[in-house]
Amino acid sequence: TVDEETCIGCEACVEACPEVYEMAGDKAVVKMSKVPDNLIKSCREAAEGCPVEAIQLED
């Protein structure tokens, strides 16, 4: 999930994993409820690259 209050709209997650994240106005949002296994690594990279730690990965 993306914490909309924390997100600064830098688009780092969209660049790291555009299949899962997109911009909705000036905030990032998750496009799907279940991330396919082949995109988990990209999602982790997106979360780790978030400068304000707005992305929380759920198992």
PQR file of N, CA, C, O and H, with PARSE charges and radii, in Angstrom:
ATOM      1  N   THR A   1       0.839  -1.188   0.000 -0.4000 1.5000
ATOM      2  CA  THR A   1       0.000   0.000   0.000 -0.0000 2.0000
ATOM      3  C   THR A   1       0.879   1.245   0.000  0.5500 1.7000
ATOM      4  O   THR A   1       2.049   1.199   0.381 -0.5500 1.4000
ATOM      5  N   VAL A   2       0.299   2.345  -0.431 -0.4000 1.5000
ATOM      6  CA  VAL A   2       0.982   3.631  -0.407 -0.0000 2.0000
ATOM      7  C   VAL A   2       0.239   4.521   0.576  0.5500 1.7000
ATOM      8  O   VAL A   2      -0.968   4.726   0.451 -0.5500 1.4000
ATOM      9  H   VAL A   2      -0.651   2.382  -0.740  0.4000 1.0000
ATOM     10  N   ASP A   3       0.964   5.048   1.553 -0.4000 1.5000
ATOM     11  CA  ASP A   3       0.378   5.981   2.511 -0.0000 2.0000
ATOM     12  C   ASP A   3       0.264   7.336   1.814  0.5500 1.7000
ATOM     13  O   ASP A   3       1.265   8.020   1.603 -0.5500 1.4000
ATOM     14  H   ASP A   3       1.945   4.882   1.655  0.4000 1.0000
ATOM     15  N   GLU A   4      -0.954   7.713   1.464 -0.4000 1.5000
ATOM     16  CA  GLU A   4      -1.167   8.939   0.701 -0.0000 2.0000
ATOM     17  C   GLU A   4      -0.761  10.193   1.469  0.5500 1.7000
ATOM     18  O   GLU A   4      -0.372  11.188   0.858 -0.5500 1.4000
ATOM     19  H   GLU A   4      -1.767   7.157   1.636  0.4000 1.0000
ATOM     20  N   GLU A   5      -0.845  10.161   2.782 -0.4000 1.5000
ATOM     21  CA  GLU A   5      -0.452  11.327   3.568 -0.0000 2.0000
ATOM     22  C   GLU A   5       1.058  11.513   3.569  0.5500 1.7000
ATOM     23  O   GLU A   5       1.548  12.639   3.655 -0.5500 1.4000
ATOM     24  H   GLU A   5      -1.161   9.352   3.279  0.4000 1.0000
ATOM     25  N   THR A   6       1.798  10.406   3.472 -0.4000 1.5000
ATOM     26  CA  THR A   6       3.255  10.463   3.493 -0.0000 2.0000
ATOM     27  C   THR A   6       3.832  10.691   2.100  0.5500 1.7000
ATOM     28  O   THR A   6       4.868  11.341   1.958 -0.5500 1.4000
ATOM     29  H   THR A   6       1.400   9.492   3.402  0.4000 1.0000
ATOM     30  N   CYS A   7       3.177  10.166   1.080 -0.4000 1.5000
ATOM     31  CA  CYS A   7       3.660  10.242  -0.301 -0.0000 2.0000
ATOM     32  C   CYS A   7       3.883  11.696  -0.715  0.5500 1.7000
ATOM     33  O   CYS A   7       3.034  12.556  -0.483 -0.5500 1.4000
ATOM     34  H   CYS A   7       2.336   9.637   1.195  0.4000 1.0000
ATOM     35  N   ILE A   8       5.046  11.960  -1.334 -0.4000 1.5000
ATOM     36  CA  ILE A   8       5.362  13.309  -1.816 -0.0000 2.0000
ATOM     37  C   ILE A   8       5.233  13.414  -3.335  0.5500 1.7000
ATOM     38  O   ILE A   8       5.507  14.468  -3.908 -0.5500 1.4000
ATOM     39  H   ILE A   8       5.737  11.261  -1.523  0.4000 1.0000
ATOM     40  N   GLY A   9       4.821  12.334  -3.985 -0.4000 1.5000
ATOM     41  CA  GLY A   9       4.596  12.365  -5.424 -0.0000 2.0000
ATOM     42  C   GLY A   9       5.851  12.441  -6.266  0.5500 1.7000
ATOM     43  O   GLY A   9       5.833  13.026  -7.348 -0.5500 1.4000
ATOM     44  H   GLY A   9       4.598  11.478  -3.519  0.4000 1.0000
ATOM     45  N   CYS A  10       6.935  11.864  -5.793 -0.4000 1.5000
ATOM     46  CA  CYS A  10       8.211  11.942  -6.518 -0.0000 2.0000
ATOM     47  C   CYS A  10       8.273  11.005  -7.726  0.5500 1.7000
ATOM     48  O   CYS A  10       9.144  11.155  -8.582 -0.5500 1.4000
ATOM     49  H   CYS A  10       6.949  11.389  -4.913  0.4000 1.0000
ATOM     50  N   GLU A  11       7.364  10.053  -7.796 -0.4000 1.5000
ATOM     51  CA  GLU A  11       7.244   9.088  -8.893 -0.0000 2.0000
ATOM     52  C   GLU A  11       8.354   8.037  -8.937  0.5500 1.7000
ATOM     53  O   GLU A  11       8.476   7.326  -9.934 -0.5500 1.4000
ATOM     54  H   GLU A  11       6.657   9.931  -7.100  0.4000 1.0000
ATOM     55  N   ALA A  12       9.158   7.921  -7.891 -0.4000 1.5000
ATOM     56  CA  ALA A  12      10.221   6.904  -7.865 -0.0000 2.0000
ATOM     57  C   ALA A  12       9.631   5.502  -7.963  0.5500 1.7000
ATOM     58  O   ALA A  12      10.198   4.647  -8.644 -0.5500 1.4000
ATOM     59  H   ALA A  12       9.058   8.498  -7.080  0.4000 1.0000
ATOM     60  N   CYS A  13       8.519   5.250  -7.305 -0.4000 1.5000
ATOM     61  CA  CYS A  13       7.899   3.923  -7.351 -0.0000 2.0000
ATOM     62  C   CYS A  13       7.343   3.618  -8.737  0.5500 1.7000
ATOM     63  O   CYS A  13       7.414   2.481  -9.202 -0.5500 1.4000
ATOM     64  H   CYS A  13       8.059   5.944  -6.751  0.4000 1.0000
ATOM     65  N   VAL A  14       6.795   4.624  -9.390 -0.4000 1.5000
ATOM     66  CA  VAL A  14       6.256   4.439 -10.738 -0.0000 2.0000
ATOM     67  C   VAL A  14       7.383   4.100 -11.704  0.5500 1.7000
ATOM     68  O   VAL A  14       7.213   3.261 -12.588 -0.5500 1.4000
ATOM     69  H   VAL A  14       6.737   5.548  -9.012  0.4000 1.0000
ATOM     70  N   GLU A  15       8.531   4.746 -11.541 -0.4000 1.5000
ATOM     71  CA  GLU A  15       9.685   4.453 -12.388 -0.0000 2.0000
ATOM     72  C   GLU A  15      10.228   3.053 -12.114  0.5500 1.7000
ATOM     73  O   GLU A  15      10.641   2.359 -13.043 -0.5500 1.4000
ATOM     74  H   GLU A  15       8.670   5.427 -10.823  0.4000 1.0000
ATOM     75  N   ALA A  16      10.232   2.632 -10.851 -0.4000 1.5000
ATOM     76  CA  ALA A  16      10.777   1.323 -10.481 -0.0000 2.0000
ATOM     77  C   ALA A  16       9.844   0.179 -10.858  0.5500 1.7000
ATOM     78  O   ALA A  16      10.310  -0.898 -11.229 -0.5500 1.4000
ATOM     79  H   ALA A  16       9.896   3.196 -10.096  0.4000 1.0000
ATOM     80  N   CYS A  17       8.546   0.395 -10.771 -0.4000 1.5000
ATOM     81  CA  CYS A  17       7.587  -0.687 -11.017 -0.0000 2.0000
ATOM     82  C   CYS A  17       6.279  -0.125 -11.596  0.5500 1.7000
ATOM     83  O   CYS A  17       5.257  -0.098 -10.910 -0.5500 1.4000
ATOM     84  H   CYS A  17       8.168   1.270 -10.470  0.4000 1.0000
ATOM     85  N   PRO A  18       6.314   0.322 -12.852 -0.5600 1.5000
ATOM     86  CA  PRO A  18       5.123   0.935 -13.450  0.2800 2.0000
ATOM     87  C   PRO A  18       3.952  -0.016 -13.642  0.5500 1.7000
ATOM     88  O   PRO A  18       2.819   0.427 -13.829 -0.5500 1.4000
ATOM     89  N   GLU A  19       4.212  -1.313 -13.597 -0.4000 1.5000
ATOM     90  CA  GLU A  19       3.120  -2.281 -13.725 -0.0000 2.0000
ATOM     91  C   GLU A  19       2.214  -2.268 -12.498  0.5500 1.7000
ATOM     92  O   GLU A  19       1.046  -2.647 -12.580 -0.5500 1.4000
ATOM     93  H   GLU A  19       5.133  -1.673 -13.446  0.4000 1.0000
ATOM     94  N   VAL A  20       2.755  -1.830 -11.356 -0.4000 1.5000
ATOM     95  CA  VAL A  20       2.012  -1.882 -10.095 -0.0000 2.0000
ATOM     96  C   VAL A  20       1.608  -0.496  -9.589  0.5500 1.7000
ATOM     97  O   VAL A  20       0.522  -0.331  -9.035 -0.5500 1.4000
ATOM     98  H   VAL A  20       3.704  -1.522 -11.289  0.4000 1.0000
ATOM     99  N   TYR A  21       2.474   0.492  -9.778 -0.4000 1.5000
ATOM    100  CA  TYR A  21       2.211   1.834  -9.250 -0.0000 2.0000
ATOM    101  C   TYR A  21       1.900   2.808 -10.372  0.5500 1.7000
ATOM    102  O   TYR A  21       2.445   2.708 -11.471 -0.5500 1.4000
ATOM    103  H   TYR A  21       3.357   0.357 -10.228  0.4000 1.0000
ATOM    104  N   GLU A  22       1.005   3.760 -10.075 -0.4000 1.5000
ATOM    105  CA  GLU A  22       0.712   4.834 -11.009 -0.0000 2.0000
ATOM    106  C   GLU A  22       0.400   6.089 -10.204  0.5500 1.7000
ATOM    107  O   GLU A  22       0.131   6.020  -9.005 -0.5500 1.4000
ATOM    108  H   GLU A  22       0.562   3.841  -9.182  0.4000 1.0000
ATOM    109  N   MET A  23       0.438   7.211 -10.864 -0.4000 1.5000
ATOM    110  CA  MET A  23       0.119   8.461 -10.201 -0.0000 2.0000
ATOM    111  C   MET A  23      -1.377   8.734 -10.332  0.5500 1.7000
ATOM    112  O   MET A  23      -1.969   8.539 -11.393 -0.5500 1.4000
ATOM    113  H   MET A  23       0.657   7.267 -11.838  0.4000 1.0000
ATOM    114  N   ALA A  24      -1.968   9.185  -9.246 -0.4000 1.5000
ATOM    115  CA  ALA A  24      -3.362   9.633  -9.229 -0.0000 2.0000
ATOM    116  C   ALA A  24      -3.310  11.064  -8.706  0.5500 1.7000
ATOM    117  O   ALA A  24      -3.289  11.299  -7.497 -0.5500 1.4000
ATOM    118  H   ALA A  24      -1.487   9.344  -8.384  0.4000 1.0000
ATOM    119  N   GLY A  25      -3.289  11.996  -9.619 -0.4000 1.5000
ATOM    120  CA  GLY A  25      -3.060  13.378  -9.219 -0.0000 2.0000
ATOM    121  C   GLY A  25      -1.605  13.530  -8.815  0.5500 1.7000
ATOM    122  O   GLY A  25      -0.704  13.228  -9.597 -0.5500 1.4000
ATOM    123  H   GLY A  25      -3.306  11.806 -10.600  0.4000 1.0000
ATOM    124  N   ASP A  26      -1.374  13.995  -7.604 -0.4000 1.5000
ATOM    125  CA  ASP A  26       0.003  14.194  -7.145 -0.0000 2.0000
ATOM    126  C   ASP A  26       0.450  13.125  -6.147  0.5500 1.7000
ATOM    127  O   ASP A  26       1.419  13.327  -5.416 -0.5500 1.4000
ATOM    128  H   ASP A  26      -2.106  14.240  -6.969  0.4000 1.0000
ATOM    129  N   LYS A  27      -0.245  11.997  -6.113 -0.4000 1.5000
ATOM    130  CA  LYS A  27       0.098  10.893  -5.208 -0.0000 2.0000
ATOM    131  C   LYS A  27       0.192   9.588  -5.976  0.5500 1.7000
ATOM    132  O   LYS A  27      -0.478   9.406  -6.992 -0.5500 1.4000
ATOM    133  H   LYS A  27      -1.033  11.833  -6.707  0.4000 1.0000
ATOM    134  N   ALA A  28       1.023   8.683  -5.490 -0.4000 1.5000
ATOM    135  CA  ALA A  28       1.135   7.355  -6.095 -0.0000 2.0000
ATOM    136  C   ALA A  28       0.071   6.435  -5.502  0.5500 1.7000
ATOM    137  O   ALA A  28      -0.280   6.544  -4.328 -0.5500 1.4000
ATOM    138  H   ALA A  28       1.567   8.830  -4.664  0.4000 1.0000
ATOM    139  N   VAL A  29      -0.430   5.536  -6.332 -0.4000 1.5000
ATOM    140  CA  VAL A  29      -1.399   4.539  -5.891 -0.0000 2.0000
ATOM    141  C   VAL A  29      -1.026   3.182  -6.474  0.5500 1.7000
ATOM    142  O   VAL A  29      -0.295   3.093  -7.460 -0.5500 1.4000
ATOM    143  H   VAL A  29      -0.144   5.448  -7.286  0.4000 1.0000
ATOM    144  N   VAL A  30      -1.540   2.131  -5.847 -0.4000 1.5000
ATOM    145  CA  VAL A  30      -1.317   0.767  -6.324 -0.0000 2.0000
ATOM    146  C   VAL A  30      -2.431   0.431  -7.306  0.5500 1.7000
ATOM    147  O   VAL A  30      -3.606   0.663  -7.018 -0.5500 1.4000
ATOM    148  H   VAL A  30      -2.133   2.203  -5.046  0.4000 1.0000
ATOM    149  N   LYS A  31      -2.068  -0.116  -8.467 -0.4000 1.5000
ATOM    150  CA  LYS A  31      -3.047  -0.409  -9.520 -0.0000 2.0000
ATOM    151  C   LYS A  31      -3.724  -1.760  -9.370  0.5500 1.7000
ATOM    152  O   LYS A  31      -4.745  -2.002 -10.013 -0.5500 1.4000
ATOM    153  H   LYS A  31      -1.114  -0.304  -8.701  0.4000 1.0000
ATOM    154  N   MET A  32      -3.183  -2.657  -8.533 -0.4000 1.5000
ATOM    155  CA  MET A  32      -3.748  -4.007  -8.443 -0.0000 2.0000
ATOM    156  C   MET A  32      -3.783  -4.476  -7.000  0.5500 1.7000
ATOM    157  O   MET A  32      -2.977  -4.031  -6.182 -0.5500 1.4000
ATOM    158  H   MET A  32      -2.353  -2.461  -8.010  0.4000 1.0000
ATOM    159  N   SER A  33      -4.700  -5.361  -6.682 -0.4000 1.5000
ATOM    160  CA  SER A  33      -4.832  -5.850  -5.309 -0.0000 2.0000
ATOM    161  C   SER A  33      -3.840  -6.964  -5.001  0.5500 1.7000
ATOM    162  O   SER A  33      -3.387  -7.082  -3.863 -0.5500 1.4000
ATOM    163  H   SER A  33      -5.355  -5.722  -7.346  0.4000 1.0000
ATOM    164  N   LYS A  34      -3.495  -7.777  -5.983 -0.4000 1.5000
ATOM    165  CA  LYS A  34      -2.538  -8.880  -5.789 -0.0000 2.0000
ATOM    166  C   LYS A  34      -1.407  -8.717  -6.793  0.5500 1.7000
ATOM    167  O   LYS A  34      -1.630  -8.712  -8.004 -0.5500 1.4000
ATOM    168  H   LYS A  34      -3.863  -7.681  -6.908  0.4000 1.0000
ATOM    169  N   VAL A  35      -0.195  -8.586  -6.274 -0.4000 1.5000
ATOM    170  CA  VAL A  35       0.972  -8.414  -7.137 -0.0000 2.0000
ATOM    171  C   VAL A  35       1.459  -9.781  -7.603  0.5500 1.7000
ATOM    172  O   VAL A  35       1.697 -10.662  -6.777 -0.5500 1.4000
ATOM    173  H   VAL A  35      -0.014  -8.590  -5.291  0.4000 1.0000
ATOM    174  N   PRO A  36       1.610  -9.971  -8.907 -0.5600 1.5000
ATOM    175  CA  PRO A  36       2.124 -11.247  -9.413  0.2800 2.0000
ATOM    176  C   PRO A  36       3.549 -11.503  -8.920  0.5500 1.7000
ATOM    177  O   PRO A  36       4.319 -10.571  -8.690 -0.5500 1.4000
ATOM    178  N   ASP A  37       3.878 -12.771  -8.764 -0.4000 1.5000
ATOM    179  CA  ASP A  37       5.198 -13.148  -8.250 -0.0000 2.0000
ATOM    180  C   ASP A  37       6.337 -12.526  -9.045  0.5500 1.7000
ATOM    181  O   ASP A  37       7.360 -12.154  -8.471 -0.5500 1.4000
ATOM    182  H   ASP A  37       3.253 -13.528  -8.951  0.4000 1.0000
ATOM    183  N   ASN A  38       6.173 -12.408 -10.352 -0.4000 1.5000
ATOM    184  CA  ASN A  38       7.259 -11.889 -11.179 -0.0000 2.0000
ATOM    185  C   ASN A  38       7.501 -10.391 -10.988  0.5500 1.7000
ATOM    186  O   ASN A  38       8.484  -9.861 -11.504 -0.5500 1.4000
ATOM    187  H   ASN A  38       5.341 -12.709 -10.819  0.4000 1.0000
ATOM    188  N   LEU A  39       6.625  -9.701 -10.258 -0.4000 1.5000
ATOM    189  CA  LEU A  39       6.799  -8.268 -10.012 -0.0000 2.0000
ATOM    190  C   LEU A  39       7.174  -7.948  -8.572  0.5500 1.7000
ATOM    191  O   LEU A  39       7.379  -6.782  -8.236 -0.5500 1.4000
ATOM    192  H   LEU A  39       5.826 -10.132  -9.839  0.4000 1.0000
ATOM    193  N   ILE A  40       7.268  -8.952  -7.723 -0.4000 1.5000
ATOM    194  CA  ILE A  40       7.557  -8.708  -6.304 -0.0000 2.0000
ATOM    195  C   ILE A  40       8.911  -8.031  -6.116  0.5500 1.7000
ATOM    196  O   ILE A  40       9.033  -7.115  -5.304 -0.5500 1.4000
ATOM    197  H   ILE A  40       7.103  -9.899  -7.996  0.4000 1.0000
ATOM    198  N   LYS A  41       9.916  -8.465  -6.847 -0.4000 1.5000
ATOM    199  CA  LYS A  41      11.248  -7.861  -6.715 -0.0000 2.0000
ATOM    200  C   LYS A  41      11.199  -6.374  -7.070  0.5500 1.7000
ATOM    201  O   LYS A  41      11.788  -5.549  -6.371 -0.5500 1.4000
ATOM    202  H   LYS A  41       9.816  -9.210  -7.507  0.4000 1.0000
ATOM    203  N   SER A  42      10.508  -6.035  -8.142 -0.4000 1.5000
ATOM    204  CA  SER A  42      10.382  -4.630  -8.546 -0.0000 2.0000
ATOM    205  C   SER A  42       9.634  -3.818  -7.496  0.5500 1.7000
ATOM    206  O   SER A  42       9.971  -2.660  -7.245 -0.5500 1.4000
ATOM    207  H   SER A  42      10.030  -6.705  -8.710  0.4000 1.0000
ATOM    208  N   CYS A  43       8.620  -4.422  -6.885 -0.4000 1.5000
ATOM    209  CA  CYS A  43       7.874  -3.735  -5.829 -0.0000 2.0000
ATOM    210  C   CYS A  43       8.753  -3.478  -4.613  0.5500 1.7000
ATOM    211  O   CYS A  43       8.673  -2.417  -3.994 -0.5500 1.4000
ATOM    212  H   CYS A  43       8.347  -5.362  -7.089  0.4000 1.0000
ATOM    213  N   ARG A  44       9.581  -4.439  -4.276 -0.4000 1.5000
ATOM    214  CA  ARG A  44      10.515  -4.250  -3.155 -0.0000 2.0000
ATOM    215  C   ARG A  44      11.477  -3.105  -3.453  0.5500 1.7000
ATOM    216  O   ARG A  44      11.746  -2.267  -2.592 -0.5500 1.4000
ATOM    217  H   ARG A  44       9.647  -5.301  -4.779  0.4000 1.0000
ATOM    218  N   GLU A  45      11.992  -3.078  -4.677 -0.4000 1.5000
ATOM    219  CA  GLU A  45      12.904  -2.008  -5.075 -0.0000 2.0000
ATOM    220  C   GLU A  45      12.200  -0.653  -5.005  0.5500 1.7000
ATOM    221  O   GLU A  45      12.798   0.341  -4.592 -0.5500 1.4000
ATOM    222  H   GLU A  45      11.775  -3.759  -5.376  0.4000 1.0000
ATOM    223  N   ALA A  46      10.946  -0.618  -5.403 -0.4000 1.5000
ATOM    224  CA  ALA A  46      10.175   0.625  -5.332 -0.0000 2.0000
ATOM    225  C   ALA A  46      10.016   1.074  -3.883  0.5500 1.7000
ATOM    226  O   ALA A  46      10.192   2.252  -3.572 -0.5500 1.4000
ATOM    227  H   ALA A  46      10.460  -1.426  -5.738  0.4000 1.0000
ATOM    228  N   ALA A  47       9.684   0.137  -2.998 -0.4000 1.5000
ATOM    229  CA  ALA A  47       9.515   0.470  -1.581 -0.0000 2.0000
ATOM    230  C   ALA A  47      10.826   0.953  -0.972  0.5500 1.7000
ATOM    231  O   ALA A  47      10.850   1.930  -0.224 -0.5500 1.4000
ATOM    232  H   ALA A  47       9.541  -0.819  -3.251  0.4000 1.0000
ATOM    233  N   GLU A  48      11.913   0.263  -1.299 -0.4000 1.5000
ATOM    234  CA  GLU A  48      13.219   0.650  -0.763 -0.0000 2.0000
ATOM    235  C   GLU A  48      13.679   1.991  -1.324  0.5500 1.7000
ATOM    236  O   GLU A  48      14.429   2.714  -0.668 -0.5500 1.4000
ATOM    237  H   GLU A  48      11.893  -0.530  -1.907  0.4000 1.0000
ATOM    238  N   GLY A  49      13.233   2.327  -2.532 -0.4000 1.5000
ATOM    239  CA  GLY A  49      13.633   3.575  -3.162 -0.0000 2.0000
ATOM    240  C   GLY A  49      12.776   4.767  -2.791  0.5500 1.7000
ATOM    241  O   GLY A  49      13.085   5.897  -3.169 -0.5500 1.4000
ATOM    242  H   GLY A  49      12.624   1.739  -3.065  0.4000 1.0000
ATOM    243  N   CYS A  50      11.705   4.527  -2.058 -0.4000 1.5000
ATOM    244  CA  CYS A  50      10.826   5.630  -1.661 -0.0000 2.0000
ATOM    245  C   CYS A  50      11.548   6.507  -0.635  0.5500 1.7000
ATOM    246  O   CYS A  50      11.902   6.025   0.440 -0.5500 1.4000
ATOM    247  H   CYS A  50      11.454   3.609  -1.751  0.4000 1.0000
ATOM    248  N   PRO A  51      11.771   7.785  -0.949 -0.5600 1.5000
ATOM    249  CA  PRO A  51      12.540   8.643  -0.039  0.2800 2.0000
ATOM    250  C   PRO A  51      11.841   8.954   1.280  0.5500 1.7000
ATOM    251  O   PRO A  51      12.493   9.365   2.240 -0.5500 1.4000
ATOM    252  N   VAL A  52      10.527   8.763   1.339 -0.4000 1.5000
ATOM    253  CA  VAL A  52       9.786   9.057   2.575 -0.0000 2.0000
ATOM    254  C   VAL A  52       9.161   7.812   3.191  0.5500 1.7000
ATOM    255  O   VAL A  52       8.362   7.908   4.123 -0.5500 1.4000
ATOM    256  H   VAL A  52       9.998   8.429   0.558  0.4000 1.0000
ATOM    257  N   GLU A  53       9.530   6.634   2.665 -0.4000 1.5000
ATOM    258  CA  GLU A  53       9.053   5.348   3.178 -0.0000 2.0000
ATOM    259  C   GLU A  53       7.523   5.277   3.236  0.5500 1.7000
ATOM    260  O   GLU A  53       6.949   4.838   4.233 -0.5500 1.4000
ATOM    261  H   GLU A  53      10.179   6.556   1.908  0.4000 1.0000
ATOM    262  N   ALA A  54       6.877   5.713   2.155 -0.4000 1.5000
ATOM    263  CA  ALA A  54       5.414   5.725   2.104 -0.0000 2.0000
ATOM    264  C   ALA A  54       4.829   4.390   1.659  0.5500 1.7000
ATOM    265  O   ALA A  54       3.617   4.190   1.742 -0.5500 1.4000
ATOM    266  H   ALA A  54       7.343   6.069   1.345  0.4000 1.0000
ATOM    267  N   ILE A  55       5.677   3.468   1.185 -0.4000 1.5000
ATOM    268  CA  ILE A  55       5.188   2.191   0.658 -0.0000 2.0000
ATOM    269  C   ILE A  55       5.367   1.090   1.689  0.5500 1.7000
ATOM    270  O   ILE A  55       6.465   0.874   2.203 -0.5500 1.4000
ATOM    271  H   ILE A  55       6.662   3.630   1.117  0.4000 1.0000
ATOM    272  N   GLN A  56       4.277   0.400   1.983 -0.4000 1.5000
ATOM    273  CA  GLN A  56       4.301  -0.742   2.890 -0.0000 2.0000
ATOM    274  C   GLN A  56       3.958  -1.987   2.090  0.5500 1.7000
ATOM    275  O   GLN A  56       2.906  -2.049   1.455 -0.5500 1.4000
ATOM    276  H   GLN A  56       3.386   0.576   1.566  0.4000 1.0000
ATOM    277  N   LEU A  57       4.833  -2.970   2.119 -0.4000 1.5000
ATOM    278  CA  LEU A  57       4.570  -4.226   1.418 -0.0000 2.0000
ATOM    279  C   LEU A  57       3.878  -5.193   2.359  0.5500 1.7000
ATOM    280  O   LEU A  57       4.263  -5.328   3.521 -0.5500 1.4000
ATOM    281  H   LEU A  57       5.688  -2.920   2.635  0.4000 1.0000
ATOM    282  N   GLU A  58       2.860  -5.861   1.855 -0.4000 1.5000
ATOM    283  CA  GLU A  58       2.109  -6.831   2.644 -0.0000 2.0000
ATOM    284  C   GLU A  58       2.382  -8.220   2.108  0.5500 1.7000
ATOM    285  O   GLU A  58       2.462  -8.417   0.895 -0.5500 1.4000
ATOM    286  H   GLU A  58       2.548  -5.752   0.911  0.4000 1.0000
ATOM    287  N   ASP A  59       2.525  -9.181   2.999 -0.4000 1.5000
ATOM    288  CA  ASP A  59       2.776 -10.563   2.573 -0.0000 2.0000
ATOM    289  C   ASP A  59       1.504 -11.243   2.138  0.5500 1.7000
ATOM    290  O   ASP A  59       1.530 -12.410   1.749 -0.5500 1.4000
ATOM    291  H   ASP A  59       2.460  -9.021   3.984  0.4000 1.0000
TER
END
